[in-house]
Amino acid sequence: MPDSEDAAVTAGEAYRSRLRGLLDATSDVQALWSDGRWTTWGDVAHCAASAAQQLVALGIGPGDPVLLVLRNRPSAVAALLSCLMRRIPPVLMSYQQPQGQLVATAGALDVTAVILDREDYKGDLPQMLERMALPVVLVSSGSEVAVVVPPVPDDGIRITEGRSVDSSQVAMFVPTSGTTGTPKHVSLPWDRLPLGRESATRPAAGPEERPPVIQAMTMASITGVRSVLGAVGGGRSLLLLDRVDVDQWTKLVEHYGIRVGGLPPAAMRSMLDTKIPPDRLRSMRAWITGSAPLDPSLQAEFEEYFGVPVLVAYGSTETGGAVASWTLELHRDWRDSKLGSVGRANPGVTLEIRDESTDRPVSSGEPGILMARPAGSSTWVRTSDRALLDADDFLFVLGRADDVVIRGGFKVSLGDVEALFRQHPAVRDVGAVGLDDERLGQVPAVGVVLRTGAAVTPDQLREWAIERVVRYQVPKIAVLAELPMGATHKVNRSALRKILADAMQDQEKHVGSST
């Protein structure tokens, strides 16, 4: 067995052993907070055992993948842990995805069953799953028992068919962010799950003993599921929010004295715009963010206002989580000179920049495609990002490699277009896409969200841009109330492209009717 496979097997055994130690049905230690009430580790164990009982009754065992539709609720955590303990690889999916996409994913990945919250078993979904002959395990929003729909026959076990996965290697399947199209699912091996040597033996601790972890990002993402499993592996309690709610998040920071945590850049912008008093974050020693690109000017403004160091991290679903990040020590020594960087390679990680055409390594400071070799892995992962490593080994991400629009033969970087409009004092947020054009092939287009109280028109923004860049870089512009966001709080570019295409048509009709 290759070393990487051996490591995955060993890591899997260690993680499942840790879960068996934590899921004690007699434990009254507070584990999960949701909607104002606590669930104990004993409650979680009860719910996990109930879900396992239903899966066993369906004939589902190690290596049989199931589609796990997740909300940030105790029952979902219990179902996730139940699958992991029994080597049943869960295919993670957010409840926010359309029902049609849920069914398509179940079919494409040939799952053996679907696990979801009772609240999400509605509309056309029951009939759609019944037509696929897929059994459904329903879990309650709290930590009650799970049930199978339709029920298992009294005269025997239902044998569910589907593909088989080597669950000694693969822990789960995690969706990509889907910002440019339908999310793809990436297999996550056991050795990419967060479980340190110290935390593996630490007893479960309630919120009074150790500050809990606030979980606002969806568990159906690499950032969210690693955060949950890292907390669980360390025996720490979790505060579960069903969505990013800045006010509720801040209240939890105050109440529990949270020292380390963070939210996506869009939430950081909202906290500044609503002028949340800095004293409410007085317990925090570090703010961690990385689920979406962070504009350096936003970081500087946030740090100055709240007085909390912002530690940026970079990673992807394909790399199994963060591969580069800042630490407090790096922030102290390098922040002013390296603002805009996503930090240095994490311990055990190797980063390399390669030429986009030749696939050969480039010199320090030269841009190219970012390659990453995660800790403990012998395999290089080719990311979709352009980046550079400077002489001090700091990583600067320049944007997606596929974010270039060819406008009449001229290349326009959508990342550069977004960076341009972020400099405008009236703009709070911006997203750029390429739109098809009969004459030019494609043209850049941006949707801008204005700061509270700001008033500026697309024509005024266009004139402002013309003064700063060459003409072919000036995009079509629409002012939007909000940008469409995916479950991971990145701009959903597929949705934005449709919104902007419709907005441009409306603008053209308006111009035509006024002439």
C-alpha positions as CSV (number, residue, x, y, z in Angstrom):
1,M,0.0,0.0,0.0
2,P,1.5,3.4,-0.9
3,D,2.4,5.8,1.9
4,S,-0.4,8.2,1.2
5,E,-3.0,5.4,1.3
6,D,-1.5,4.0,4.5
7,A,-1.7,7.5,6.0
8,A,-5.4,7.8,5.1
9,V,-6.2,4.4,6.7
10,T,-4.4,5.3,9.9
11,A,-6.0,8.8,10.1
12,G,-9.4,7.3,9.5
13,E,-9.0,4.8,12.3
14,A,-7.8,7.6,14.6
15,Y,-10.7,9.9,13.8
16,R,-13.3,7.2,14.2
17,S,-11.8,6.2,17.5
18,R,-12.0,9.8,18.6
19,L,-15.7,9.9,17.7
20,R,-16.5,6.8,19.6
21,G,-14.9,8.3,22.7
22,L,-16.9,11.5,22.4
23,L,-20.3,10.1,21.5
24,D,-21.1,8.8,25.0
25,A,-24.8,8.4,25.5
26,T,-24.5,9.2,29.2
27,S,-22.6,12.4,28.7
28,D,-24.3,15.6,29.9
29,V,-21.5,17.9,28.6
30,Q,-23.0,20.7,26.4
31,A,-21.9,20.1,22.8
32,L,-24.1,22.0,20.3
33,W,-26.0,25.3,20.7
34,S,-28.7,26.1,18.2
35,D,-31.7,28.5,18.2
36,G,-31.2,29.3,21.9
37,R,-30.8,25.9,23.4
38,W,-28.0,23.4,24.1
39,T,-27.7,19.8,23.0
40,T,-25.4,17.5,25.0
41,W,-22.9,15.0,23.7
42,G,-25.3,12.3,25.0
43,D,-28.1,13.8,22.9
44,V,-25.8,13.8,19.8
45,A,-24.9,10.2,20.5
46,H,-28.6,9.3,20.7
47,C,-29.4,11.0,17.4
48,A,-26.3,9.5,15.7
49,A,-27.2,6.0,16.8
50,S,-30.8,6.5,15.6
51,A,-29.6,7.6,12.1
52,A,-27.2,4.6,12.0
53,Q,-30.0,2.2,12.9
54,Q,-32.1,3.4,10.0
55,L,-29.1,3.1,7.5
56,V,-28.4,-0.4,8.7
57,A,-32.1,-1.3,8.2
58,L,-31.7,-0.1,4.6
59,G,-28.7,-2.4,4.1
60,I,-26.3,0.5,3.9
61,G,-22.8,-0.1,5.2
62,P,-19.1,0.9,4.8
63,G,-18.4,2.2,1.3
64,D,-22.0,3.0,0.4
65,P,-22.3,6.7,-0.3
66,V,-25.3,8.7,0.9
67,L,-26.4,12.2,0.0
68,L,-26.4,14.3,3.2
69,V,-28.3,17.5,2.9
70,L,-27.1,19.8,5.6
71,R,-28.4,22.6,7.7
72,N,-26.3,24.0,10.6
73,R,-28.3,22.1,13.2
74,P,-27.5,19.4,15.9
75,S,-29.2,16.7,13.9
76,A,-27.1,17.3,10.8
77,V,-23.9,17.2,12.9
78,A,-25.1,13.9,14.4
79,A,-25.9,12.5,11.0
80,L,-22.5,13.5,9.7
81,L,-20.7,11.9,12.6
82,S,-22.8,8.8,12.3
83,C,-21.8,8.3,8.7
84,L,-18.1,8.9,9.5
85,M,-18.1,6.4,12.4
86,R,-19.5,3.7,10.1
87,R,-17.4,4.5,7.1
88,I,-20.5,5.5,5.1
89,P,-19.1,8.3,2.8
90,P,-21.5,11.3,2.9
91,V,-21.9,13.4,-0.2
92,L,-22.4,16.8,1.3
93,M,-24.9,19.3,0.0
94,S,-26.5,22.5,1.2
95,Y,-30.2,22.6,1.8
96,Q,-30.1,25.9,-0.1
97,Q,-29.5,24.1,-3.4
98,P,-32.5,23.8,-5.7
99,Q,-34.4,20.5,-5.4
100,G,-33.7,19.7,-9.0
101,Q,-30.0,20.0,-8.3
102,L,-30.3,17.7,-5.3
103,V,-32.0,15.0,-7.4
104,A,-29.4,15.4,-10.2
105,T,-26.5,15.1,-7.7
106,A,-28.1,12.0,-6.2
107,G,-28.4,10.4,-9.6
108,A,-25.0,11.5,-10.9
109,L,-23.1,10.2,-7.9
110,D,-25.2,7.0,-7.6
111,V,-26.0,7.4,-3.9
112,T,-27.8,4.7,-1.9
113,A,-30.0,7.0,0.2
114,V,-30.7,10.6,1.1
115,I,-30.5,12.1,4.6
116,L,-32.1,15.4,5.2
117,D,-34.0,17.6,7.7
118,R,-37.7,17.1,7.9
119,E,-38.1,20.8,7.1
120,D,-36.6,20.2,3.7
121,Y,-38.7,17.2,2.7
122,K,-41.4,19.2,0.9
123,G,-42.7,20.4,-2.4
124,D,-41.9,18.0,-5.3
125,L,-38.9,16.4,-3.7
126,P,-40.8,13.4,-2.1
127,Q,-42.2,12.4,-5.5
128,M,-38.9,13.1,-7.3
129,L,-37.0,10.8,-4.9
130,E,-39.7,8.1,-5.0
131,R,-39.4,8.0,-8.8
132,M,-35.7,7.3,-8.3
133,A,-36.5,4.6,-5.8
134,L,-34.2,6.3,-3.3
135,P,-35.0,5.8,0.4
136,V,-34.9,8.9,2.6
137,V,-33.8,9.2,6.2
138,L,-35.4,12.2,7.9
139,V,-33.8,13.8,10.9
140,S,-35.4,16.4,13.1
141,S,-34.0,19.9,13.6
142,G,-33.1,19.1,17.2
143,S,-31.6,15.7,18.2
144,E,-34.5,13.4,18.1
145,V,-34.7,10.0,16.4
146,A,-34.4,9.6,12.6
147,V,-37.0,7.8,10.5
148,V,-37.0,6.2,7.1
149,V,-39.4,7.3,4.4
150,P,-40.9,5.2,3.0
151,P,-40.7,2.8,6.1
152,V,-38.7,-0.3,5.9
153,P,-40.9,-3.3,5.3
154,D,-41.8,-5.4,8.4
155,D,-40.8,-8.6,6.6
156,G,-37.1,-7.8,6.0
157,I,-34.3,-5.5,5.2
158,R,-34.4,-3.3,2.2
159,I,-31.2,-3.8,0.2
160,T,-30.3,-0.5,-1.4
161,E,-28.1,-0.6,-4.5
162,G,-25.5,2.0,-5.5
163,R,-21.9,2.4,-6.2
164,S,-19.2,1.4,-3.7
165,V,-16.4,3.6,-2.5
166,D,-13.1,2.6,-0.8
167,S,-14.1,4.1,2.6
168,S,-10.8,3.2,4.1
169,Q,-9.4,6.0,2.0
170,V,-12.3,8.4,1.3
171,A,-14.0,10.0,4.3
172,M,-16.6,12.1,2.4
173,F,-17.4,14.1,-0.8
174,V,-17.3,17.9,-0.5
175,P,-18.8,20.3,-3.1
176,T,-16.8,23.1,-4.6
177,S,-18.2,26.6,-4.2
178,G,-20.0,26.5,-7.6
179,T,-19.3,30.2,-8.3
180,T,-18.9,29.6,-12.0
181,G,-21.4,26.8,-12.5
182,T,-22.8,23.7,-10.9
183,P,-20.8,22.6,-7.9
184,K,-18.5,19.6,-8.4
185,H,-17.9,17.0,-5.6
186,V,-14.3,16.3,-4.5
187,S,-13.4,13.3,-2.5
188,L,-11.8,14.2,0.9
189,P,-9.4,11.5,2.3
190,W,-9.3,10.7,6.0
191,D,-5.9,12.3,6.5
192,R,-7.3,15.7,5.5
193,L,-9.7,15.8,8.4
194,P,-8.5,18.1,11.2
195,L,-7.4,16.1,14.3
196,G,-4.2,17.1,16.1
197,R,-2.3,14.7,18.4
198,E,-3.2,16.8,21.5
199,S,-6.9,17.2,20.7
200,A,-7.3,13.5,20.0
201,T,-7.1,12.6,23.7
202,R,-8.6,15.8,25.2
203,P,-11.9,15.2,27.0
204,A,-15.0,17.0,25.8
205,A,-15.3,20.4,27.3
206,G,-18.4,22.6,27.7
207,P,-18.6,26.3,26.9
208,E,-17.7,27.3,30.5
209,E,-14.4,25.3,30.3
210,R,-13.2,26.4,26.8
211,P,-14.6,29.1,24.5
212,P,-16.9,27.4,21.9
213,V,-16.5,27.7,18.1
214,I,-19.1,29.7,16.3
215,Q,-20.2,28.0,13.1
216,A,-22.0,30.3,10.6
217,M,-20.6,28.9,7.3
218,T,-22.5,26.1,5.8
219,M,-21.2,22.6,6.7
220,A,-21.6,21.7,3.0
221,S,-18.3,23.5,2.2
222,I,-14.7,22.6,2.9
223,T,-14.4,25.6,5.2
224,G,-17.5,24.8,7.2
225,V,-17.1,21.0,7.5
226,R,-13.4,21.3,8.5
227,S,-14.4,23.9,11.2
228,V,-17.1,21.5,12.6
229,L,-14.9,18.5,12.5
230,G,-11.9,20.4,14.0
231,A,-14.1,21.5,16.9
232,V,-15.5,18.0,17.4
233,G,-12.1,16.4,17.1
234,G,-10.9,18.7,19.8
235,G,-13.9,18.1,22.1
236,R,-15.0,21.7,21.8
237,S,-18.6,22.9,21.8
238,L,-20.2,24.5,18.8
239,L,-22.5,27.5,18.4
240,L,-24.5,26.7,15.2
241,L,-26.0,29.6,13.2
242,D,-28.2,28.6,10.2
243,R,-26.9,31.6,8.2
244,V,-24.4,34.4,8.5
245,D,-26.2,36.8,11.0
246,V,-23.8,39.5,12.0
247,D,-25.8,40.7,15.0
248,Q,-26.4,37.2,16.4
249,W,-22.7,36.3,15.8
250,T,-21.5,39.4,17.6
251,K,-23.8,38.7,20.6
252,L,-22.3,35.2,20.9
253,V,-18.8,36.6,20.8
254,E,-19.7,38.9,23.7
255,H,-21.5,36.3,25.7
256,Y,-18.9,33.5,25.4
257,G,-15.8,35.6,25.2
258,I,-14.7,34.2,21.8
259,R,-11.0,34.8,21.2
260,V,-10.5,33.5,17.7
261,G,-13.1,33.5,14.9
262,G,-14.3,35.3,11.8
263,L,-16.8,35.8,9.0
264,P,-16.5,36.3,5.2
265,P,-15.4,39.6,3.7
266,A,-19.0,40.6,2.9
267,A,-19.9,40.3,6.6
268,M,-16.8,42.4,7.5
269,R,-18.0,45.1,5.2
270,S,-21.5,45.0,6.8
271,M,-20.0,45.3,10.3
272,L,-18.2,48.4,9.3
273,D,-21.2,50.0,7.5
274,T,-23.5,49.4,10.4
275,K,-20.8,50.7,12.8
276,I,-20.9,47.9,15.3
277,P,-19.2,49.2,18.4
278,P,-15.6,47.9,18.5
279,D,-16.0,47.1,22.2
280,R,-18.3,44.3,21.3
281,L,-15.3,42.4,19.9
282,R,-13.0,43.2,22.9
283,S,-12.4,39.5,23.7
284,M,-11.1,38.7,20.2
285,R,-7.4,38.2,19.7
286,A,-7.5,37.2,16.0
287,W,-10.0,37.4,13.1
288,I,-9.7,34.6,10.6
289,T,-11.2,34.8,7.1
290,G,-10.6,33.1,3.8
291,S,-13.8,31.8,2.3
292,A,-13.7,34.6,-0.3
293,P,-11.1,37.1,-1.6
294,L,-10.4,39.9,0.9
295,D,-9.7,43.3,-0.5
296,P,-6.6,44.8,1.2
297,S,-8.3,48.1,1.8
298,L,-11.2,46.3,3.6
299,Q,-8.7,44.5,5.8
300,A,-6.9,47.7,6.7
301,E,-10.1,49.5,7.5
302,F,-11.4,46.6,9.6
303,E,-8.2,46.3,11.6
304,E,-8.1,50.0,12.3
305,Y,-11.7,50.2,13.4
306,F,-12.0,47.1,15.5
307,G,-8.3,46.7,16.6
308,V,-8.3,43.0,15.8
309,P,-5.6,41.4,13.6
310,V,-7.0,39.9,10.5
311,L,-5.4,36.6,9.5
312,V,-6.2,35.6,5.9
313,A,-6.1,32.0,4.8
314,Y,-6.2,30.5,1.4
315,G,-7.3,27.0,0.3
316,S,-9.9,25.2,-1.8
317,T,-12.0,22.1,-1.8
318,E,-9.5,20.4,-4.1
319,T,-6.6,21.0,-1.6
320,G,-8.7,19.8,1.3
321,G,-8.7,23.1,3.1
322,A,-6.2,25.9,3.8
323,V,-2.7,25.5,2.3
324,A,-1.5,29.0,3.2
325,S,-2.3,31.5,6.0
326,W,-1.2,34.2,8.3
327,T,-0.3,33.7,11.9
328,L,-0.2,36.3,14.7
329,E,3.6,36.2,14.5
330,L,3.7,36.8,10.8
331,H,1.1,39.6,11.2
332,R,3.2,41.3,13.8
333,D,6.4,41.2,11.7
334,W,5.1,41.5,8.1
335,R,1.6,42.9,8.0
336,D,2.6,46.4,6.7
337,S,4.9,45.2,3.9
338,K,2.8,42.2,2.8
339,L,-0.8,43.5,3.0
340,G,-2.8,41.8,0.3
341,S,-0.9,38.4,0.7
342,V,-2.7,35.3,1.9
343,G,0.3,34.4,4.0
344,R,2.9,31.6,3.8
345,A,2.5,27.9,3.1
346,N,1.1,26.0,6.1
347,P,3.4,23.5,7.8
348,G,4.0,20.5,5.6
349,V,2.5,22.2,2.5
350,T,4.5,22.9,-0.6
351,L,3.5,25.7,-3.0
352,E,4.8,26.3,-6.5
353,I,4.0,28.7,-9.3
354,R,4.1,27.3,-12.8
355,D,4.1,28.9,-16.2
356,E,0.6,28.7,-17.7
357,S,1.9,27.5,-21.1
358,T,4.9,25.3,-20.3
359,D,3.9,24.0,-16.8
360,R,7.4,24.7,-15.6
361,P,8.2,26.5,-12.4
362,V,8.7,30.2,-12.7
363,S,11.1,32.5,-10.9
364,S,10.3,34.2,-7.6
365,G,8.0,37.1,-8.0
366,E,6.7,35.9,-11.4
367,P,3.0,35.2,-11.9
368,G,1.6,31.9,-13.0
369,I,-0.7,29.0,-12.1
370,L,-0.7,28.1,-8.4
371,M,0.2,24.5,-7.6
372,A,-0.2,23.0,-4.1
373,R,1.0,19.8,-2.5
374,P,-1.0,19.3,0.7
375,A,0.7,18.1,3.9
376,G,1.3,14.4,3.9
377,S,0.4,14.1,0.2
378,S,2.7,13.2,-2.8
379,T,0.2,14.6,-5.3
380,W,0.3,18.1,-6.7
381,V,-3.1,19.9,-7.0
382,R,-3.5,22.4,-9.8
383,T,-5.6,25.2,-8.6
384,S,-7.7,27.5,-10.8
385,D,-5.9,30.6,-9.5
386,R,-3.1,32.8,-10.8
387,A,-0.7,33.8,-8.1
388,L,2.9,34.7,-7.3
389,L,5.4,33.8,-4.5
390,D,7.6,36.7,-3.5
391,A,11.2,36.5,-2.3
392,D,10.0,36.1,1.3
393,D,7.7,33.2,0.4
394,F,4.5,35.1,0.8
395,L,1.7,34.1,-1.5
396,F,-0.3,36.7,-3.4
397,V,-3.4,35.4,-5.3
398,L,-4.0,37.5,-8.4
399,G,-7.4,36.0,-9.4
400,R,-8.8,33.1,-11.2
401,A,-7.0,31.8,-14.3
402,D,-10.3,31.6,-16.1
403,D,-11.4,35.2,-15.3
404,V,-10.0,36.7,-18.5
405,V,-12.4,38.1,-21.1
406,I,-11.2,38.5,-24.7
407,R,-12.8,41.7,-25.9
408,G,-12.3,42.2,-29.6
409,G,-8.8,40.6,-29.3
410,F,-7.8,42.4,-26.1
411,K,-7.5,40.5,-22.8
412,V,-9.4,42.0,-19.8
413,S,-8.9,40.6,-16.3
414,L,-12.2,40.5,-14.4
415,G,-10.1,40.6,-11.2
416,D,-8.5,43.9,-12.3
417,V,-12.0,45.3,-13.2
418,E,-13.3,44.4,-9.7
419,A,-10.2,45.9,-8.1
420,L,-10.7,49.2,-10.0
421,F,-14.3,49.7,-8.9
422,R,-13.4,48.9,-5.3
423,Q,-11.4,52.1,-5.3
424,H,-14.5,54.2,-5.9
425,P,-15.7,55.8,-2.6
426,A,-19.3,55.1,-3.3
427,V,-18.9,51.4,-4.0
428,R,-19.3,48.8,-1.2
429,D,-19.0,45.6,-3.2
430,V,-18.5,44.6,-6.8
431,G,-18.7,41.5,-9.0
432,A,-17.5,41.1,-12.6
433,V,-18.4,38.6,-15.3
434,G,-18.0,38.3,-19.1
435,L,-21.1,38.7,-21.3
436,D,-21.4,37.4,-24.8
437,D,-21.3,40.1,-27.5
438,E,-22.1,39.6,-31.2
439,R,-19.5,42.1,-32.4
440,L,-16.7,41.8,-29.9
441,G,-17.0,38.2,-28.7
442,Q,-17.3,39.0,-25.0
443,V,-17.4,42.2,-23.0
444,P,-16.7,42.7,-19.2
445,A,-19.7,43.7,-17.1
446,V,-19.9,44.6,-13.4
447,G,-22.6,44.8,-10.8
448,V,-21.8,47.3,-8.1
449,V,-23.4,47.6,-4.7
450,L,-23.3,51.1,-3.2
451,R,-22.5,52.2,0.3
452,T,-25.3,53.3,2.5
453,G,-26.4,56.8,1.5
454,A,-24.3,56.9,-1.7
455,A,-25.9,58.0,-4.9
456,V,-24.1,57.4,-8.2
457,T,-25.3,56.3,-11.6
458,P,-23.8,53.8,-14.0
459,D,-23.0,56.6,-16.4
460,Q,-21.1,58.4,-13.7
461,L,-19.2,55.3,-12.8
462,R,-18.4,54.7,-16.4
463,E,-16.9,58.2,-16.8
464,W,-14.9,57.7,-13.6
465,A,-13.5,54.4,-15.0
466,I,-12.6,56.0,-18.4
467,E,-10.3,58.4,-16.6
468,R,-8.4,55.5,-15.0
469,V,-8.1,52.7,-17.5
470,V,-7.9,52.1,-21.3
471,R,-11.2,52.1,-23.1
472,Y,-11.4,48.3,-23.8
473,Q,-11.1,47.7,-20.0
474,V,-14.2,49.8,-19.2
475,P,-17.1,47.4,-18.5
476,K,-20.8,47.6,-18.8
477,I,-22.2,48.7,-15.4
478,A,-25.3,48.0,-13.4
479,V,-26.1,49.2,-9.8
480,L,-27.5,46.4,-7.8
481,A,-29.1,46.1,-4.3
482,E,-27.0,43.1,-3.5
483,L,-24.7,40.6,-5.3
484,P,-26.0,37.0,-5.6
485,M,-24.0,34.9,-3.1
486,G,-23.5,31.1,-3.0
487,A,-23.6,29.0,0.1
488,T,-19.9,29.7,0.7
489,H,-20.5,33.5,0.5
490,K,-18.6,33.9,-2.7
491,V,-20.2,35.8,-5.6
492,N,-22.3,33.3,-7.6
493,R,-21.1,34.3,-11.1
494,S,-23.5,32.2,-13.0
495,A,-26.4,34.0,-11.3
496,L,-24.7,37.4,-11.6
497,R,-24.2,36.8,-15.3
498,K,-27.9,36.4,-15.8
499,I,-28.7,39.4,-13.7
500,L,-26.3,41.6,-15.6
501,A,-27.4,40.3,-19.0
502,D,-31.0,41.2,-18.1
503,A,-30.0,44.6,-16.7
504,M,-28.1,45.4,-19.9
505,Q,-31.1,44.5,-22.1
506,D,-33.2,46.8,-20.0
507,Q,-30.7,49.6,-20.3
508,E,-30.6,49.2,-24.1
509,K,-34.5,49.2,-24.3
510,H,-34.5,52.4,-22.2
511,V,-32.0,54.0,-24.5
512,G,-33.9,52.9,-27.5
513,S,-37.2,54.2,-26.3
514,S,-35.8,57.6,-25.4
515,T,-34.3,58.3,-28.8
